[in-house]
């Protein structure tokens, strides 16, 4: 595992503008570790220069301060990490406050009483901070009447106090505290405080025309508090009506002129704001405060913003538009329109919604309806699409024996579908059927006449004939009512898995988007995912999953289960093949047809769970039996499994991936094939990829029973 060393001090204290270099070197690790630099808070500065383990920060400033860490990783053991803290020397945020009389709690400066002047500065590093005091430009030293207290880090970091005992007229003047850092290199901060008979405590008022302040959402507004007194203090703004942050995200915002400026004001900012005097840059007395009310007007928020209504002719439709919130609420009007045509207007009284009813729909009353609800700030709109368009048909994919061969180069397909919500609109009169060869532009259209009313859930069948082997076709089905064309549905049919007279050969490498008509089980915990290495997310989990498809191509596709969050141990993903038919039974009630089922799998990762394969027999009731399984890490290789199966009815194959105990548990499958005839030993031996032993699973449905077992073992 890696080890490293930092060739720098910790901490590193520098002045702004200097360039610093951090050097990190490896002292051990096999293979040679890679070195990276990170920052504990935020990202690395854009101006840095990286060269191997050396990091240079030119012209450093306060924003560049923080902890920098060098990390070495070689995927052996834990990464090595060394850190150093960069401190950029600085003085900032100089403040002062005057305490007129610490003992008598008086708000005014009086002759014969005590006056305390405090100065505060933020210093980095704080231990280097020094203060000096001056009166009218001359240095001051601590005495019985002029008591200077330097900063006490345990009580008030970065603060110095000057106590003037028994204030005299001759003590009036300008007092200056100067903050500096030992060693220099940083500009001093100088703060002047004037003590005289004109030094008076603050007073705070709100101009009458500034409260309440009414504005509209999206505007820029200024809340104002007027402050008098000498010196004028900083004004602190906060919410008075609720404990929520101010527009900048803090609980208090500072203002030096008494104005709070808010850009792009929102409705959530409506409420009462408090302005109050701060002790900073003024008198350390009980804060003066005032309240300002802000009223933000905004257009009505309404529902629904959009609603599609499907209804047949002669029936009634009622549309309702409801106000959720608006300000002002007392001036609300509404307008109902069909397109640009005004239908009805009115005012709201006590209700919060308005309705518009069409008693009997006709062809002219279909269209886009809108309801505008209006106040002083604007309008909110509800939109309705009233249509007689039929819903889309839903193709039925589990058709028993949908594909058969007409002639040597021609096949046919039994297309089945149900109609979504057939009672929602007028009766479906016909279907427009469009068909085109995949990849071609031209659609061939024909009409399917419907006799009678279609019932909900009714299975409708239409046979497509004269399809050329082995081409795939796109099929588009559009329901038609007296309103016109409804929503269309498109699917792809192909000759990849012939179902009649019986299955001869099936191959699938998941290269096309329909994944060879495999489907995801709706009752499992998550789905299999189609993937290739080129399109893989850059945030994928390392140390698990294949580095290419089974053929070694990074462009080739495969199916895999993703073991990362939110997946947890034991979650199952099931992938179901299309239905395959087999030859009819012989007079003895059995079939001698055998199939060689094979596939490739990749199970690389320290948290690999289990891959199961089931055979599902199709009859009046479906049964499912496991016939192949393996678990655990197999390494970064594709392996081939071959299994002889003897199904005695139409069947499906189900792949079940079970998530292991951690995120490095991706399981992949590729290049599935089902070929009539048993797996041959010669074919098996000639396979150069490590393989599982071939197994055979008999399926017993009736008597007499013939049990067929064949096992091929490849010794490696």
C-alpha positions in Angstrom: 0.0 0.0 0.0 1.1 3.6 -0.6 3.1 5.9 1.7 4.0 9.6 1.2 5.8 12.5 2.7 5.1 16.3 2.6 8.2 18.4 2.2 6.6 21.5 3.8 5.9 22.9 7.2 2.6 22.7 9.0 1.1 25.3 9.3 2.4 27.5 6.5 2.0 31.3 7.3 2.3 33.6 4.3 1.6 37.2 3.3 -0.9 38.0 0.6 0.6 38.1 -2.9 3.3 35.6 -2.2 3.7 32.4 -4.2 4.0 29.1 -2.3 4.9 25.6 -3.4 3.7 22.4 -1.7 5.8 19.3 -2.5 4.5 15.7 -2.0 6.7 12.7 -2.7 6.0 8.9 -2.6 8.1 6.9 -0.1 6.5 3.5 -0.9 3.9 1.5 -2.7 3.7 -1.1 -5.5 2.4 -0.5 -8.1 3.6 3.2 -8.1 0.8 5.3 -6.5 -0.8 8.2 -8.3 -0.8 11.6 -6.4 -3.7 14.0 -6.2 -4.3 17.2 -4.3 -7.6 18.2 -2.6 -8.8 21.0 -0.4 -10.8 20.3 2.7 -13.4 22.9 2.0 -14.3 23.9 -1.6 -12.3 23.2 -4.8 -8.7 23.9 -5.6 -8.1 27.5 -6.8 -8.2 27.7 -10.6 -4.9 29.5 -10.7 -2.9 26.6 -9.2 -0.1 24.9 -11.1 0.1 21.1 -10.7 3.1 19.1 -11.8 3.1 15.6 -10.4 3.1 15.8 -6.6 4.1 19.5 -6.7 1.3 22.2 -6.2 2.1 25.9 -6.7 -0.2 28.7 -5.7 0.9 32.0 -7.3 -0.1 35.4 -5.7 -2.0 33.8 -2.8 -4.9 35.7 -1.1 -7.2 35.1 1.9 -9.6 33.1 -0.2 -6.9 30.5 -0.9 -6.3 29.8 2.8 -7.3 26.4 4.2 -6.2 22.8 4.6 -4.6 21.1 1.5 -4.1 17.3 1.3 -2.0 15.1 -0.9 -3.5 11.7 -1.5 -1.7 8.7 -2.9 -3.6 5.7 -4.3 -2.6 2.5 -6.1 -5.8 0.4 -5.3 -3.8 -1.5 -2.7 -5.0 -1.1 0.8 -6.2 2.4 1.9 -5.0 5.5 0.2 -2.3 7.5 2.0 -3.0 11.1 3.0 -0.9 14.0 4.3 -2.2 17.5 5.0 -0.9 21.0 5.7 -2.8 24.2 6.7 -2.1 27.4 4.8 -2.6 30.6 6.8 -2.7 33.9 4.9 -1.9 36.8 7.2 -4.6 39.4 7.2 -6.2 42.3 9.1 -9.9 43.1 8.4 -13.2 44.3 9.7 -12.1 47.1 12.0 -14.9 48.2 14.4 -15.4 50.4 17.4 -18.0 51.1 20.1 -18.4 53.7 22.9 -19.7 52.7 26.3 -20.8 56.1 27.9 -20.8 54.8 31.5 -20.3 51.1 32.3 -21.4 51.6 35.9 -24.4 54.0 35.7 -25.8 52.6 32.4 -26.3 56.2 31.1 -26.8 56.7 27.3 -25.0 60.0 27.3 -21.4 61.0 27.8 -21.1 63.2 31.0 -18.2 65.1 32.6 -17.0 63.3 35.7 -18.1 59.9 34.6 -16.2 57.0 33.0 -16.1 56.5 29.2 -14.9 53.3 27.6 -13.8 53.1 24.0 -13.4 49.6 22.4 -11.8 48.6 19.1 -12.0 45.2 17.5 -10.2 43.8 14.5 -10.2 40.3 12.9 -6.5 39.2 12.6 -5.0 36.1 11.0 -3.1 34.7 12.8 -4.7 36.1 15.9 -1.7 35.7 18.1 0.3 38.2 16.0 -2.2 41.1 16.6 -0.9 44.2 18.3 -2.7 47.5 19.2 -1.5 51.0 19.8 -3.5 54.0 21.1 -3.2 57.7 20.2 -4.9 60.9 21.2 -4.9 63.7 18.6 -2.1 61.9 16.9 0.1 61.5 20.0 0.9 58.1 21.5 -1.0 57.1 24.7 0.3 55.0 27.5 -1.7 53.3 30.2 -2.1 55.5 33.4 -4.4 55.8 36.3 -7.0 57.8 34.3 -6.2 56.4 30.9 -6.4 52.6 31.4 -5.4 50.6 28.2 -6.4 46.9 28.2 -4.9 44.8 25.4 -6.8 41.9 23.7 -7.8 39.0 25.8 -8.3 36.0 23.5 -10.3 34.1 26.1 -12.9 36.9 26.5 -13.1 39.0 23.4 -10.5 38.0 20.7 -9.0 40.9 18.8 -10.3 43.6 21.1 -8.6 46.5 23.0 -10.2 48.9 25.4 -9.4 52.5 26.5 -11.1 53.5 29.8 -11.1 57.2 30.5 -11.7 57.6 34.3 -13.4 60.8 35.5 -13.9 62.4 32.1 -12.7 66.0 32.0 -13.2 68.7 29.4 -9.6 68.4 28.4 -10.2 64.7 27.5 -12.3 65.7 24.5 -10.6 64.9 21.3 -9.9 62.2 18.6 -8.7 58.9 19.9 -7.1 56.5 17.5 -6.5 52.7 17.9 -4.1 51.2 15.4 -4.0 47.4 14.7 -0.9 45.7 13.2 0.6 42.3 12.9 4.1 41.4 14.3 6.7 41.3 11.5 4.8 43.7 9.3 4.0 43.0 5.6 0.4 43.8 6.2 -1.1 47.3 6.2 -2.2 48.6 9.6 -5.9 49.3 10.3 -6.5 52.7 12.0 -9.8 53.6 13.7 -10.7 57.1 14.8 -13.2 57.8 17.6 -14.2 61.4 18.4 -15.2 62.2 22.0 -16.8 65.6 22.5 -19.9 67.4 23.7 -21.4 66.8 20.3 -21.1 63.0 20.7 -24.8 61.9 21.3 -26.6 58.6 21.3 -28.5 57.3 18.2 -32.1 57.8 17.3 -34.0 55.7 14.8 -37.2 56.5 12.8 -39.0 55.2 9.7 -40.3 57.7 7.1 -44.0 57.6 7.0 -44.2 57.0 3.3 -41.8 54.0 3.7 -44.1 51.8 5.7 -46.0 49.9 4.7 -44.0 49.5 1.5 -46.0 48.0 -1.4 -44.2 46.4 -4.4 -44.7 43.7 -7.0 -43.0 40.4 -7.3 -39.8 40.6 -9.2 -39.2 44.3 -8.5 -36.2 45.8 -6.7 -37.2 47.6 -3.5 -35.5 49.6 -0.7 -36.6 49.5 2.9 -35.4 52.5 4.8 -34.7 53.5 8.4 -33.3 57.0 9.2 -30.7 57.1 12.0 -29.4 60.2 13.7 -26.7 60.6 16.4 -23.0 61.0 16.4 -21.3 58.8 15.4 -23.9 57.0 13.3 -23.9 53.3 14.1 -24.3 50.3 11.7 -27.9 49.3 11.2 -28.8 45.6 11.5 -31.8 44.3 9.5 -33.7 41.2 10.4 -37.2 39.6 10.1 -39.5 40.7 13.0 -42.5 38.4 12.2 -40.7 35.1 11.9 -37.3 33.4 12.5 -36.3 33.0 8.9 -33.1 34.1 7.0 -32.9 37.4 5.2 -32.6 37.5 1.4 -28.8 37.0 1.5 -29.2 33.8 3.6 -28.0 35.3 6.9 -30.2 36.0 9.9 -29.0 39.7 10.0 -27.9 42.0 7.2 -25.7 45.1 7.9 -26.4 48.5 6.4 -24.2 51.6 6.8 -26.8 54.0 5.4 -30.0 52.5 7.0 -31.2 51.2 3.6 -32.0 47.5 3.0 -32.0 46.8 -0.8 -33.7 43.7 -2.1 -33.4 42.6 -5.7 -36.0 40.4 -7.4 -38.4 40.5 -4.4 -40.6 37.4 -4.0 -43.9 36.7 -2.3 -42.2 34.9 0.5 -40.5 38.1 1.5 -43.9 39.7 2.5 -43.8 40.6 6.2 -42.4 42.8 8.9 -38.7 43.8 9.0 -36.8 45.1 12.1 -34.1 47.7 11.8 -32.0 48.3 14.9 -28.8 50.1 15.9 -25.7 48.0 16.4 -23.2 48.6 19.1 -20.6 48.6 16.3 -19.3 52.1 15.1 -21.6 53.8 17.6 -22.8 53.8 21.2 -22.8 50.5 23.2 -26.3 51.2 24.6 -29.7 49.5 24.5 -30.4 49.1 20.8 -32.9 51.5 19.2 -35.2 49.8 16.8 -38.1 50.4 14.3 -40.3 48.2 12.2 -41.0 48.4 8.4 -43.8 46.4 6.8 -43.3 45.0 3.3 -46.2 44.0 1.1 -45.4 42.0 -2.0 -48.2 41.8 -4.6 -48.2 38.8 -6.9 -50.5 37.4 -9.6 -52.9 34.6 -8.6 -51.5 31.1 -8.4 -54.1 28.8 -9.8 -54.8 25.1 -10.5 -54.9 23.3 -12.8 -52.3 25.0 -14.9 -53.2 22.4 -17.7 -55.8 19.7 -17.9 -56.8 17.6 -20.9 -60.4 16.5 -21.0 -61.5 13.8 -23.5 -65.2 13.5 -24.0 -67.6 12.4 -26.8 -70.1 14.7 -28.6 -73.4 15.4 -27.0 -72.0 15.0 -23.5 -71.4 17.7 -20.9 -68.1 19.1 -19.6 -67.4 21.3 -16.6 -64.1 23.1 -16.2 -63.1 24.6 -12.8 -60.3 27.0 -12.2 -59.3 27.5 -8.5 -57.2 30.2 -6.8 -54.6 28.9 -4.5 -53.1 32.2 -3.3 -52.9 35.8 -4.6 -52.2 39.3 -3.3 -54.2 41.4 -3.3 -57.1 39.0 -2.9 -59.9 41.6 -2.7 -59.6 42.6 -6.4 -60.0 39.3 -8.3 -61.7 39.0 -11.7 -61.9 36.1 -14.2 -62.2 35.7 -18.0 -63.1 32.4 -19.7 -62.0 32.1 -23.3 -62.1 29.6 -26.2 -59.0 30.5 -28.1 -59.2 34.3 -28.4 -63.0 34.3 -28.2 -64.2 35.8 -24.9 -66.9 33.6 -23.3 -67.6 35.0 -19.9 -66.2 37.4 -17.3 -67.0 38.1 -13.7 -65.7 39.0 -10.2 -64.9 36.8 -7.2 -66.9 37.3 -4.1 -66.4 34.8 -1.3 -65.6 31.8 -3.5 -62.1 30.7 -4.5 -62.9 29.1 -7.8 -64.9 29.7 -11.0 -66.5 27.1 -13.4 -67.5 27.0 -17.0 -69.9 24.3 -18.3 -70.6 23.1 -21.8 -74.0 21.4 -21.7 -73.6 19.4 -25.0 -70.3 19.1 -26.8 -70.3 19.6 -30.5 -67.5 19.7 -33.1 -67.3 23.5 -32.7 -67.0 23.4 -28.9 -63.7 21.3 -28.9 -60.6 23.3 -28.5 -58.3 25.1 -26.1 -60.1 26.8 -23.2 -58.4 29.2 -20.8 -59.4 31.0 -17.6 -57.5 34.1 -16.6 -57.8 35.1 -13.0 -56.6 38.7 -12.6 -55.5 41.0 -9.8 -53.5 44.2 -9.7 -50.2 42.3 -10.0 -51.1 40.3 -13.1 -52.9 37.1 -14.1 -52.8 33.4 -13.4 -54.1 31.0 -16.1 -55.8 27.7 -16.1 -55.7 25.9 -19.5 -58.0 23.1 -20.6 -57.8 21.1 -23.8 -61.2 19.7 -24.6 -61.0 17.0 -27.2 -62.8 14.0 -28.7 -59.5 12.3 -29.6 -59.4 8.6 -28.7 -56.7 7.4 -26.3 -53.9 5.3 -27.7 -54.3 1.5 -28.2 -52.0 -0.7 -26.0 -50.2 -3.5 -27.8 -50.3 -6.9 -26.2 -46.8 -8.4 -26.2 -47.6 -11.8 -24.7 -49.4 -13.2 -27.7 -49.3 -17.0 -27.9 -47.6 -18.0 -31.2 -47.8 -14.5 -32.8 -45.2 -15.4 -35.6 -45.4 -18.0 -38.3 -44.0 -18.8 -41.6 -46.2 -18.5 -44.7 -43.6 -19.5 -47.4 -39.9 -19.9 -47.6 -39.0 -16.2 -47.5 -42.3 -14.8 -46.1 -43.7 -14.7 -42.6 -46.8 -13.4 -40.9 -47.5 -11.8 -37.5 -50.6 -11.9 -35.3 -51.0 -8.3 -33.9 -53.1 -8.0 -30.7 -54.0 -4.9 -28.7 -56.5 -3.5 -26.2 -58.0 0.0 -26.3 -57.2 2.4 -23.5 -60.4 3.9 -22.1 -62.7 3.1 -25.0 -65.7 4.7 -23.2 -64.0 8.1 -22.7 -65.0 9.4 -26.2 -67.2 8.5 -29.1 -67.2 4.9 -30.4 -64.1 3.9 -32.4 -65.2 3.4 -36.0 -61.9 2.2 -37.6 -58.2 1.9 -37.0 -55.6 3.3 -39.4 -52.9 0.7 -39.7 -49.5 1.9 -40.9 -46.6 -0.4 -41.6 -43.1 0.2 -42.9 -39.8 -1.7 -43.1 -37.5 -0.5 -40.3 -35.2 2.2 -41.6 -37.4 3.2 -44.5 -39.4 6.4 -44.9 -42.6 5.3 -46.5 -45.6 4.1 -44.5 -48.1 1.6 -46.1 -51.6 2.5 -44.8 -54.7 0.4 -44.6 -57.9 0.5 -42.6 -59.3 -1.9 -40.0 -63.0 -1.7 -39.6 -64.5 -2.0 -36.1 -67.9 -3.7 -35.8 -69.7 -2.7 -32.7 -68.5 -1.1 -29.5 -65.1 -2.0 -28.1 -65.2 -3.1 -24.5 -62.6 -2.2 -21.9 -59.9 -4.9 -21.8 -61.2 -6.5 -25.0 -58.4 -8.2 -27.0 -58.4 -7.2 -30.7 -56.5 -9.3 -33.3 -55.3 -8.5 -36.8 -53.0 -10.7 -38.9 -50.1 -9.0 -40.8 -49.1 -11.2 -43.8 -46.5 -11.1 -46.6 -43.7 -9.9 -44.3 -40.3 -10.5 -45.8 -37.9 -12.6 -43.8 -35.9 -11.6 -41.8 -36.7 -7.9 -41.9 -38.1 -6.0 -38.9 -41.1 -3.7 -39.3 -42.6 -0.7 -37.5 -46.3 -0.9 -36.9 -48.4 2.2 -36.2 -52.0 1.9 -35.0 -54.3 4.9 -34.8 -58.0 4.8 -33.5 -60.5 6.9 -35.4 -63.8 8.3 -34.1 -66.2 10.8 -35.6 -63.9 13.5 -34.1 -61.0 12.2 -36.2 -57.7 10.5 -35.5 -56.8 9.6 -32.0 -53.4 9.0 -30.4 -51.2 6.5 -32.2 -49.0 3.7 -30.8 -45.9 2.3 -32.6 -44.2 -1.0 -32.0 -41.5 -3.1 -33.8 -42.0 -6.6 -34.9 -39.2 -8.8 -36.2 -38.4 -12.4 -37.3 -35.7 -12.9 -34.7 -37.6 -15.5 -32.7 -40.0 -17.6 -34.9 -42.8 -19.1 -32.8 -44.5 -21.3 -35.4 -44.2 -24.1 -36.5 -41.6 -24.2 -33.7 -38.4 -22.6 -32.5 -35.3 -23.4 -34.6 -32.8 -20.8 -33.5 -32.6 -17.6 -31.5 -29.7 -15.3 -31.0 -29.5 -12.1 -29.0 -26.5 -9.7 -28.4 -28.7 -6.8 -27.1 -27.4 -4.6 -29.9 -30.7 -3.1 -30.8 -32.9 -0.9 -28.5 -35.7 -3.4 -28.1 -33.3 -5.9 -26.5 -34.7 -8.8 -28.6 -38.2 -8.4 -27.0 -36.9 -9.3 -23.6 -39.0 -7.6 -20.9 -38.5 -6.5 -17.3 -40.4 -8.4 -14.6 -42.8 -5.9 -13.0 -42.7 -7.8 -9.6 -39.0 -7.6 -8.9 -37.1 -4.8 -7.0 -35.2 -3.2 -9.9 -34.4 -3.6 -13.6 -31.6 -4.9 -15.8 -29.9 -2.1 -17.8 -28.6 -2.1 -21.4 -25.1 -0.7 -21.5 -21.8 -0.4 -23.4 -18.5 0.9 -22.2 -18.4 4.0 -24.6 -21.7 5.3 -23.2 -21.1 4.3 -19.6 -21.6 7.0 -17.0 -18.3 8.5 -15.8 -19.5 8.0 -12.2 -19.6 4.2 -12.5 -18.4 2.0 -9.7 -14.8 0.9 -10.3 -13.6 -2.6 -9.7 -16.8 -4.3 -10.9 -18.6 -5.0 -14.2 -17.1 -5.9 -17.6 -14.5 -3.7 -19.4 -16.1 -4.6 -22.9 -18.8 -6.8 -24.2 -18.4 -10.5 -24.7 -16.6 -10.0 -28.1 -14.2 -7.5 -26.6 -15.8 -4.5 -28.2 -16.2 -1.3 -26.1 -19.0 -0.3 -28.5 -20.9 -3.5 -28.1 -23.9 -3.7 -25.8 -24.7 -6.1 -22.9 -27.2 -6.2 -20.0 -26.2 -5.8 -16.4 -27.5 -5.1 -12.9 -26.2 -1.9 -11.2 -25.4 -2.7 -7.5 -25.0 0.9 -6.4 -27.4 2.8 -4.1 -30.3 2.7 -3.7 -29.9 -1.0 -4.2 -29.5 -3.1 -1.1 -28.4 -6.7 -0.4 -30.9 -9.3 -1.6 -32.7 -7.0 -4.2 -33.7 -8.9 -7.3 -33.8 -7.9 -11.0 -35.5 -10.3 -13.4 -35.2 -10.2 -17.2 -37.8 -12.3 -19.2 -37.3 -13.6 -22.7 -40.1 -13.7 -25.4 -42.3 -16.8 -25.6 -40.8 -19.7 -27.6 -43.0 -22.4 -29.1 -42.1 -26.0 -29.6 -43.3 -28.8 -31.9 -46.6 -30.5 -31.1 -46.5 -33.6 -28.9 -46.2 -37.0 -30.5 -49.0 -39.6 -30.0 -47.4 -40.7 -26.7 -47.9 -37.2 -25.2 -44.2 -36.3 -25.1 -41.8 -34.4 -27.2 -38.2 -35.4 -28.1 -37.1 -31.8 -29.0 -34.0 -30.7 -27.2 -32.5 -27.3 -27.2 -29.0 -26.1 -26.5 -29.3 -22.9 -24.4 -26.1 -20.8 -24.0 -25.1 -17.4 -22.8 -22.1 -15.5 -21.6 -21.8 -13.9 -18.1 -19.4 -11.6 -16.3 -19.3 -11.6 -12.5 -16.4 -9.4 -11.4 -16.4 -7.6 -8.1 -15.8 -8.4 -4.4 -19.5 -8.1 -3.6 -21.0 -10.2 -6.4 -24.2 -11.9 -5.4 -26.0 -14.6 -7.4 -27.1 -15.2 -11.0 -30.0 -17.6 -11.5 -31.7 -18.8 -14.7 -35.2 -20.2 -14.7 -37.3 -22.0 -17.2 -40.9 -20.8 -17.3 -43.4 -23.1 -19.1 -46.5 -21.5 -20.7 -49.8 -23.3 -20.4 -53.1 -22.5 -18.6 -50.9 -21.8 -15.6 -47.3 -20.9 -15.8 -44.7 -22.8 -13.8 -41.1 -21.7 -13.2 -38.1 -24.0 -12.3 -34.5 -23.1 -11.7 -32.0 -24.9 -14.0 -28.7 -22.9 -13.6 -27.1 -20.8 -10.9 -23.7 -19.5 -9.8 -22.5 -17.0 -7.1 -19.5 -14.9 -6.1 -16.6 -13.2 -7.8 -15.4 -14.9 -11.0 -12.8 -12.3 -12.0 -12.6 -9.8 -14.9 -13.6 -12.4 -17.6 -16.6 -13.5 -19.7 -17.6 -17.1 -19.1 -19.9 -19.2 -21.2 -22.7 -21.4 -19.8 -24.3 -24.2 -22.0 -27.3 -26.1 -20.8 -29.5 -28.7 -22.5 -33.2 -28.2 -22.0 -36.2 -30.3 -22.9 -39.3 -28.1 -22.6 -42.7 -29.8 -23.3 -44.7 -26.6 -24.0 -44.1 -23.1 -25.0 -41.5 -21.5 -22.7 -39.6 -18.5 -21.6 -36.2 -18.1 -20.0 -35.8 -15.8 -17.0 -32.5 -14.3 -15.8 -32.5 -13.3 -12.2 -29.6 -11.2 -10.7 -29.5 -10.9 -6.9 -27.5 -8.0 -5.4 -24.7 -8.9 -3.1 -23.5 -7.2 0.1 -21.9 -4.1 -1.5 -21.7 -1.8 -4.5 -18.9 -3.8 -6.2 -21.5 -6.4 -7.4 -22.4 -5.7 -11.0 -23.4 -8.8 -12.9 -23.6 -8.8 -16.8 -24.9 -11.2 -19.5 -24.5 -11.2 -23.3 -24.8 -13.2 -26.5 -27.8 -15.5 -25.6 -28.6 -18.3 -28.0 -31.2 -21.1 -28.1 -30.6 -23.6 -30.9 -32.6 -26.7 -31.7 -30.6 -29.8 -30.8 -28.5 -30.8 -27.8 -25.2 -29.1 -27.1 -22.5 -31.2 -28.8 -19.2 -32.1 -27.0 -17.1 -31.0 -30.0 -18.7 -27.6 -30.0 -18.2 -27.4 -26.3 -14.5 -28.4 -26.4 -13.8 -26.0 -29.2 -15.0 -23.1 -27.0 -11.9 -21.3 -25.7 -13.7 -19.3 -23.0 -13.9 -21.0 -19.6 -17.4 -22.5 -19.2 -19.7 -24.0 -16.7 -20.6 -27.6 -16.9 -23.6 -28.3 -19.2 -26.7 -29.4 -17.3 -30.1 -30.6 -18.5 -33.4 -30.1 -16.9 -36.4 -32.4 -17.8 -39.9 -31.1 -17.5 -42.6 -33.6 -16.7 -46.2 -32.7 -17.6 -48.1 -36.0 -18.2 -47.6 -39.8 -18.3 -46.0 -41.9 -19.7 -42.8 -40.0 -18.7 -39.5 -40.1 -20.6 -36.6 -38.6 -18.6 -33.8 -37.3 -20.8 -30.6 -36.4 -19.1 -27.3 -35.4 -20.7 -24.3 -33.9 -19.0 -21.2 -32.6 -20.8 -18.2 -31.8 -18.7 -15.2 -29.7 -19.8 -12.1 -30.3 -17.8 -9.8 -27.2 -17.5 
